[in-house]
Amino acid sequence: MIPLSKKLFPILEFDDTAEAIFSASDNTIISKPLPERCVISFFGDSIDNFVNKENLDVYEFLTFESRKIPLYIFEKNQTKILVVHGLGSGPYAAGLLEKLIAFGCKKFIVCGGCGVLDEDISVGQLLLPMKALRDEGTSYHYLQPNQFINMDDAVINKIKLILNSKNVTFKEVVTWTTDAIYRETLPKIKLRREYGCNVVEMECASFLAVAKFRNVELGQILYSGDDLSTNEWSEREWKKQTKTRMDIFELAMEICRCI
């Protein structure tokens, strides 16, 4: 075992040791195997509507200290897809992904929302994050320190293929992944724009880092929500975009079937 060297900032003390003291499989109990394909959605309303429409039963539960997360399996044309509600923030995103990988999932599509730093991005627009600025902590425990993490090119191409085949309009974006939802200050937003970021959310960099470390496929699609591009925040009633959320969730299911 190679000892780590101290850095001025501990977050930069990257450790590439593969095995940790305990793993996701050590503190997770799942009695049934999981399919290799999985959609993680941050749209609880869309999941509920889909579950009711397809009359899906709970397949299993993932247990966290604060809650139990129901898992559903949807099957079409002999392809099974696990459906699970995402948990906000990098640590929860990583923990969820680790648990799912430990029990068989290998191909992931994530769908969620984001704030916009560009006023030209209208509410409800479909976005494809090409890379994420790593302004959170979780990704630094999985990959060497760097400014950005890219979504895998092969996954991007698969997502684009499906979207283009369905004539779905989308915008390629650079996302700012942050841990601190209430620290999106005007000076920091200005600086993040200088990095090329045009949207902001809390999980993308962490998801991508875990996927790269664990050697699984993961892609993410977003829809544009609240507006942080001016001196005053605008909520834009983005959480009321029920049809948009459902459309994006169903797109995520279709993409996941094809990766």
Steps between C-alpha positions, in 0.01 A plus 500: 500500500644834389458767770323820400687826514349799673367785291417854602135414435396147606248470217799476263644191675370255242521130584463253212484195730227281350371340818360703790449384860141418414309506172146555381436125498609474864230728638219446248259208506326415173352154469454506120742580218460832320488539120799657325299800374381772736330840476560734791244779496472806720137540393301331774173601337600338170602178672169486689302561181700238311466242777124555513462491121700179464363347821848426633558344841796579723774255409730573793608781731835671533548603861676818603520628857232760437267314266415196290512546124258279302634327190277419203568287194339577166528239225441557130608285207687272742710791628482577870565849637530585865331827599613685812454847645822702516625659820624856491868597549826333405545270802148359473534465121827309541363282779193410296708419194744288701216293643339443160832404341578259783185303423522478124420830324750598229322744266345817638305795371432783744233764442460812708470876498744787528524873543613712207777758487403606147177696461461370145429150631122491536326305774436134415772474235668159463873518575789260452791566740822431313717558805472616861708748697603320819401749769390227740691263724388149408669468162841570657477170688462309171725680251815708497433873557406684182278790404256302288372149448366402158209275425627199307499566123346162421209569737452851357483355149239244604287769664526726195406211271174440686413870533570566132303193391200643686558854368540625856659844526771529763786729597852390594609664826781518754369458853629633829461233769490655845444373853351824628163589355475819708851623414441579135615859535527760225884504505513121485242483219707752303812290552323177405390662175866574430561124527236456230220375726146582393304285749535396864395191698626282787576147378638467147874511581453249782297260284757514220793449738351189661410360158856545372652352817268198495523461120129521426310701238314810615335783314287788619235723347362812665225751455543869566330636809554809710696798366815625674625703205404843635529688829169356617415132519196390300335173596308491168261242654732234364378227730155538351624387159322167549475402133861598432619292795300200384621536140864511615450204732357295213790611277739379769324162501529477121868596503572249775341223293743573219833542677 
